[in-house]
Amino acid sequence: MITGLIRYTKDDSFKIVYSHKSFILIMALGSILGAFLGGLLLGVVSESILIPLLVIILLISSYKIWTHK
C-alpha cells in the first residue's frame, strides 16, 4: 500500500484527489465505521458467513476499479 501511495504521489493525479477533501473524509469515515461494525459482528455472526461476505465486497470493489474509465 505504501509503495502504491508513493508511486501515486509522483503523478499529477494525486493533486486532483487531494483537492476533493470531502471525498477523502467520507472514505476515511466509511473505513472506520466498517472496521468498527465488522469487529462487533465477529462475536455475533459466524466466520463462515463473514469471510464470504468480505470476499464478495472485495470482488465487487476490484471489479469496479478495473472497469472504471
C-alpha positions as CSV (number, residue, x, y, z in Angstrom):
1,M,0.0,0.0,0.0
2,I,2.8,2.4,0.8
3,T,4.6,1.6,-2.4
4,G,1.4,2.3,-4.4
5,L,0.9,5.6,-2.5
6,I,4.5,6.7,-3.2
7,R,4.1,5.9,-6.9
8,Y,0.8,7.7,-7.0
9,T,2.1,10.9,-5.3
10,K,4.7,11.3,-8.1
11,D,1.8,11.6,-10.6
12,D,-0.1,14.8,-11.0
13,S,-3.4,13.0,-10.5
14,F,-2.7,12.9,-6.7
15,K,-3.3,16.7,-6.7
16,I,-6.8,16.1,-8.1
17,V,-7.7,13.6,-5.3
18,Y,-6.3,16.0,-2.6
19,S,-8.5,18.8,-4.0
20,H,-11.6,16.7,-3.0
21,K,-11.1,16.8,0.8
22,S,-14.8,15.9,1.4
23,F,-14.2,12.7,-0.6
24,I,-11.2,11.8,1.5
25,L,-13.1,12.4,4.7
26,I,-16.1,10.3,3.6
27,M,-13.8,7.4,2.6
28,A,-11.9,7.6,5.9
29,L,-15.1,7.7,8.0
30,G,-16.6,4.8,6.0
31,S,-13.5,2.7,6.6
32,I,-13.5,3.4,10.3
33,L,-17.2,2.7,10.6
34,G,-16.8,-0.5,8.6
35,A,-13.9,-1.7,10.7
36,F,-15.9,-1.0,13.9
37,L,-19.1,-2.7,12.7
38,G,-17.1,-5.7,11.4
39,G,-15.4,-6.0,14.8
40,L,-18.8,-6.0,16.5
41,L,-20.1,-8.7,14.2
42,L,-17.2,-11.1,15.0
43,G,-18.9,-12.1,18.2
44,V,-22.4,-12.4,16.8
45,V,-22.0,-13.7,13.2
46,S,-20.1,-16.9,12.3
47,E,-16.8,-16.7,10.4
48,S,-18.3,-18.9,7.8
49,I,-20.7,-16.0,6.9
50,L,-18.3,-13.1,7.5
51,I,-15.4,-14.3,5.3
52,P,-17.5,-15.0,2.2
53,L,-19.2,-11.6,2.7
54,L,-15.8,-9.9,2.8
55,V,-14.7,-11.8,-0.3
56,I,-17.9,-10.6,-2.1
57,I,-17.3,-7.0,-1.1
58,L,-13.6,-7.1,-2.2
59,L,-14.5,-8.7,-5.5
60,I,-17.1,-6.1,-6.3
61,S,-14.7,-3.3,-5.3
62,S,-11.9,-4.7,-7.5
63,Y,-14.3,-5.2,-10.4
64,K,-15.5,-1.5,-10.1
65,I,-11.8,-0.3,-10.0
66,W,-10.7,-2.4,-13.1
67,T,-13.7,-1.4,-15.2
68,H,-13.7,2.3,-14.3
69,K,-12.9,4.5,-17.3
